[in-house]
């Protein structure tokens, strides 16, 4: 009963993993293959002084400690994590021995703005202490645009990889998860192979929604429209000239 949540940053995965962990029957999914996690208390003593980590040891370590009593193990992998570790056999063995859940977000612009705000404030989850207040964050079209492009590419890459490998996977949109947490929780448990009765729904994190995000979306769309449809005097296209 191994499963991996394949996703991108700011997809709502922290909230979904919180719900999965709180069942105490679906493992302890976190972004374990992030070096920040490896440097944190728990695994830090196994990181060599020169910063070297034995991937085989880490995979065995995380699978032992993040498995619940019923045998279920879960973890979360962002696309950049996957790009780094896919060439290591212990990781690929885990990947192919797991049920795969592709967590996506329909509004990529909202996701990109969420990333920008988290990057600016340092508040990646609601419980993090912010180093900058939202009121001090200024709109930055270029930064949000870069995040938007990258998240679209990564999300599409996950789809291409999962389909290219011909792997069975479950697709979950965060918006659908928010609308029906209990229903989606039971669907994921059933897909993983965990008995869904009883399966308690308990949420200890909150969605990071705020008015600034909505304001930035409006500003971005207006700036994006102006750039995409900027007036041009002439254009050449397939042998014809237009004016």
N, C-alpha and C positions, 0 to 999 in steps of 0.2 A: 504494500500500500504506500508506495512512494509517489509523490507528485511534485511538479515544479510549476510555479506561476511564471510564465514567460511574459515580460511586460517592458514598459518604458517608464522613465522618471515622471512623477506627478500624475500617474494614471489612476490614483485612488487606491493603490496597492497597500499602503500602510493601514488604511481603514479596513480593507477587506481581510488582510492578514490578521488584524486585531480580532475580528469576528471569528476567523478560523481558529486562532489560538485559544480563544476563550471557551470553545467547545470542549477543550482538553481531550479531544478524540481525533484531531486532524493535524497532529504534529505541532511544531512550533515554527511556522514559517516566518523568516526574516530574510533580509538581503545578505545572506551569509557570505557570498562570494565577493563582497565589497571589502577592499583592504582596510577600510576604517573599522569594520567589524572584527577583522583578524587582529588588529592592533589593540582592540579594546580588552578590558579585563575578561578573563576566561580562556582565551587562546593566546594572549600576549606572551606567556612564558614559553610557548612553542615556536615563536618567531625568532630566528637566529639574529644575533647582534648586527649582522650586515643586512638585515631585512629580508632574508631568504625564508620562503615557506615551502615545505614539502607538500605538494598538492594531494598525494595519496594519503598522507597522514591527516591532512585537514578534512578531506572527504569522509574518512572513517570516523574522525572525531565528531564532526557535525552530525553525521547520521546517527551516532550513538546517543548524543546528548539532546537532539531535537526530535526524537521519536517519542510519541506518547505510548502509554502502557498497552494500548490495543494494537500496537505495531505500525501505526501510521507515521510517515515522515513527510514533511513538506518544507520547501524552501522557495524563495523568490529570486529570480534572476533578471536583472536589467540587461538590455541588449549589449551594453559595453562590457558587462561581466561575461556574457556569453562569448563575445569576440576574443576576450583574453584567455578564457579557460577551455575553449572547445578543442584545442590541440592536445590537451592532456588526457590520457586514457582513463584515469580514475573518474574524471569529470564526465567524459563522453559515455562511460559505462553507466554512470548514474543517470544521465540524461535519457539514454535509450531504455533504461529500466524503470522509468517513471511515467505516470500519466501526466499529460501536459495541458495546462490551462492557459490560454492566451487572453490576458486581460488587456482590454483596449478602452479608449475613451473617444466618444464620437466627436466632441468638440475639441479639436486639436489646438485651436486658438486659446480656449480657456485653459488647456493643459500647459501651453507655452507661457501664458501669463502667470499661471500658478508657479511654474519653474522660476520665472524671472523674479516674482515676489519673494519666493523662498530663498533664492540666491542673494537678494538684496538684504533681506531681514535676518537671514540665518535660521529662520523658523521653518524647518522641513516637516515637522509634525506639530500639532496644536500644543503639545506639552513642552516644546522647546522654548527656551528663553530667547526672545528676539533681541538682536544687537542694534536694530534700527526699527523705529516705529513705522507703520504703514503710511502715516501722514508725511514722512520724510522721503518716501520713495517717489521718484519722478518718472514720468512716462518716457520710455526709450524705444522708439520704433525699431531701430536696427537690432538691438539686443533681443527683443521679443521675436522679431522676424527670424533671427538665427536659430533661436530655440524652436520655433515653429517648423522650419525646414528640417532641422535635425530629428525632431520627434516624428515627423511624417515619414522620413526615410527609415528610421529605426522600426517603426510600427509596420511599414510595408516589408521591411527585411525579415521580420519575424514571420509574416504570412508566407513570404517566398520560401523561407527555410523549412517551415513546418510542412508546407505543401510539396516542396521539392523532395523532401525526405519521405513523403508518403505516410507521415505519422498521423495517427488518430489524435485529435486534440479537441478540447472544449473551448469554445469562444464565449467570453463573457464581457459585456460592456459595462463599465462602471456605472453609467446612468441607470441601467437596468437593475444592477445590484442595489443601488440606493433606493430605487422604487419598490423593490421586493426583496429585502435582505433575507428573510426567512426562507422564501422560495428558492432563491439562488444558492443559499447555504446548503439546503438539502439536495439541490441538483449537483453541486460540486462534490458533496460527500458521496452521493450515489455513484458519480463518475469515478471517484477515487477508489471506491469499494468499501467505504465505511458505513456501517449500519446507521441509518438515519433516525432510529427510535431508541432511546430519546436523544435529541440533539438540541441543546439550549442555545438560544440566540442572546448574546450579551455584547454590548458595544461599550468600550471604554475610551475610544478616541472619537473625536468629532470631525466632521468635514470642515476644511478650511475655506469657507465661503466668506466673501466680504464685498462691500460696495465698490471698493477701489478696483477690483477685478472687473466688474461690470463697466465701470467708467473707462478703463483701459481698453476693453473690447471695442467700445464705441469709437474711441480715438484711433485705435489701430485700423479698424475697418474703413474709416474715412481717409486716413493717410494711405492705406493700401489701394483704395479706389482711385485716388488721385494719381498714384504712381502707375497703376495698371492702365489707366485710360488717359494718360497725359496727351494733350493735343499735339499732333504731328503735322507737318506741312506736306511732306512727300514720303512715299514708300515704294520700294521695288519688290515685286513678288512674282516669281515664276515667269519672268520674261516681260512683265508689264510694269509700267510706272503709274503710280496713283498720286493724285494731288487734290 
